[in-house]
Amino acid sequence: METGFGFGKIVDMDFDAAIEKVTADLQMEGFGVLSDIDVAAKMKEKLGEDMPRYRILGACNPALAHRAIKAVPDIGLLLPCNVLVREDEAGAVSVSFMDPKSVLSLVDNPDVDPLADEVKAKLERVLETL
């Protein structure tokens, strides 16, 4: 599964296990989860609409974020890295990652390019473990 702004795959585990696994594997790569948005719960609460489980995890690697902010102070508008764990109508679970190279290309700063490469490599390693 790849788009112009992300990459991921369908995983062979249930939704809760996928959340636990991706969170633990992100931690192994130096990321913490700063935010956890339960979109399905919010849609139910605010609109009364049901939808399959859908959570957006805001992952941040403090050392890399610090380097990015030093290079471009306004880069915080593009942080953290979003990780999407979602279930489709049939119950299949997928995990997708925002592509930092795609998103950070908006910055147009050569100092950010190596950071984007480094972050993407870490996220790809997490994907491989799923």
C-alpha positions as CSV (number, residue, x, y, z in Angstrom):
1,M,0.0,0.0,0.0
2,E,1.6,3.2,-1.1
3,T,0.4,6.7,-1.9
4,G,2.2,9.9,-2.8
5,F,2.1,10.8,0.9
6,G,2.4,7.5,2.7
7,F,3.2,3.8,2.8
8,G,1.9,0.8,4.7
9,K,0.4,-2.6,4.6
10,I,-2.4,-4.9,5.7
11,V,-1.2,-6.7,8.9
12,D,-2.1,-10.2,10.1
13,M,-3.3,-9.2,13.6
14,D,-6.3,-7.7,15.2
15,F,-6.7,-3.9,15.7
16,D,-5.6,-3.8,19.3
17,A,-2.6,-6.0,18.7
18,A,-1.6,-3.7,15.8
19,I,-1.8,-0.6,18.0
20,E,0.4,-2.3,20.7
21,K,2.9,-3.7,18.2
22,V,3.4,-0.5,16.2
23,T,3.7,1.6,19.4
24,A,6.3,-0.8,20.8
25,D,8.2,-1.0,17.5
26,L,8.2,2.8,17.1
27,Q,9.7,3.0,20.6
28,M,12.5,0.7,19.5
29,E,13.3,3.2,16.7
30,G,13.4,6.1,19.2
31,F,9.8,7.4,18.7
32,G,7.2,8.1,21.3
33,V,3.5,8.5,20.6
34,L,2.6,12.1,21.5
35,S,-1.0,11.9,20.5
36,D,-3.6,9.2,19.9
37,I,-6.7,10.3,18.0
38,D,-9.6,7.8,18.0
39,V,-11.3,9.1,14.9
40,A,-14.1,6.5,14.9
41,A,-15.0,7.4,18.5
42,K,-15.1,11.1,17.6
43,M,-17.3,10.6,14.6
44,K,-19.7,8.6,16.8
45,E,-19.6,11.3,19.5
46,K,-19.8,14.4,17.2
47,L,-21.9,13.1,14.3
48,G,-23.6,10.0,15.6
49,E,-21.9,8.1,12.7
50,D,-20.5,4.6,13.0
51,M,-17.3,3.6,11.1
52,P,-14.7,0.9,11.4
53,R,-11.9,1.5,14.0
54,Y,-9.6,4.3,12.9
55,R,-6.8,5.7,15.0
56,I,-4.1,8.3,14.2
57,L,-0.9,8.0,16.3
58,G,1.3,11.1,16.4
59,A,4.8,9.7,16.5
60,C,7.9,11.8,17.4
61,N,11.6,11.1,17.6
62,P,12.8,13.9,19.9
63,A,16.4,14.0,18.6
64,L,15.3,14.1,15.0
65,A,12.5,16.6,15.7
66,H,15.0,18.9,17.5
67,R,17.4,18.8,14.5
68,A,14.5,19.6,12.2
69,I,13.3,22.5,14.3
70,K,16.8,23.9,14.5
71,A,17.0,23.8,10.7
72,V,13.5,25.3,10.1
73,P,11.7,26.7,13.1
74,D,8.3,26.6,11.5
75,I,8.7,22.9,10.6
76,G,6.5,22.1,13.6
77,L,3.6,22.7,11.3
78,L,4.5,19.3,9.7
79,L,5.2,17.4,12.8
80,P,4.7,14.8,14.3
81,C,4.8,11.8,11.9
82,N,1.3,10.4,11.7
83,V,0.8,6.6,11.8
84,L,-2.6,5.4,10.8
85,V,-4.1,2.1,12.1
86,R,-7.4,1.4,10.6
87,E,-9.9,-1.4,10.0
88,D,-11.8,-1.8,6.8
89,E,-15.5,-2.8,6.5
90,A,-14.4,-6.5,6.2
91,G,-12.3,-6.3,9.4
92,A,-8.9,-6.3,7.8
93,V,-6.4,-4.1,9.7
94,S,-3.8,-1.9,8.0
95,V,-1.0,0.2,9.4
96,S,0.2,3.2,7.3
97,F,2.9,5.8,7.8
98,M,3.1,9.4,6.6
99,D,6.0,9.6,4.2
100,P,8.3,12.1,5.7
101,K,10.2,12.6,2.4
102,S,6.9,13.6,0.7
103,V,5.8,15.9,3.5
104,L,9.1,17.5,4.3
105,S,9.7,18.2,0.6
106,L,7.3,21.1,1.1
107,V,10.0,22.7,3.2
108,D,12.4,23.0,0.3
109,N,15.5,23.2,2.5
110,P,18.5,21.0,1.8
111,D,19.3,20.6,5.5
112,V,16.0,18.8,6.0
113,D,16.4,16.2,3.2
114,P,18.8,14.0,5.1
115,L,16.5,14.1,8.1
116,A,13.6,13.0,6.0
117,D,15.6,10.1,4.7
118,E,16.6,9.1,8.2
119,V,13.1,9.3,9.5
120,K,11.7,7.3,6.6
121,A,14.3,4.6,7.0
122,K,13.3,4.2,10.7
123,L,9.6,4.1,9.8
124,E,10.2,1.5,7.1
125,R,12.0,-0.6,9.6
126,V,9.0,-0.5,11.9
127,L,6.8,-1.4,8.9
128,E,9.0,-4.5,8.2
129,T,8.4,-5.8,11.8
130,L,4.6,-5.8,11.4
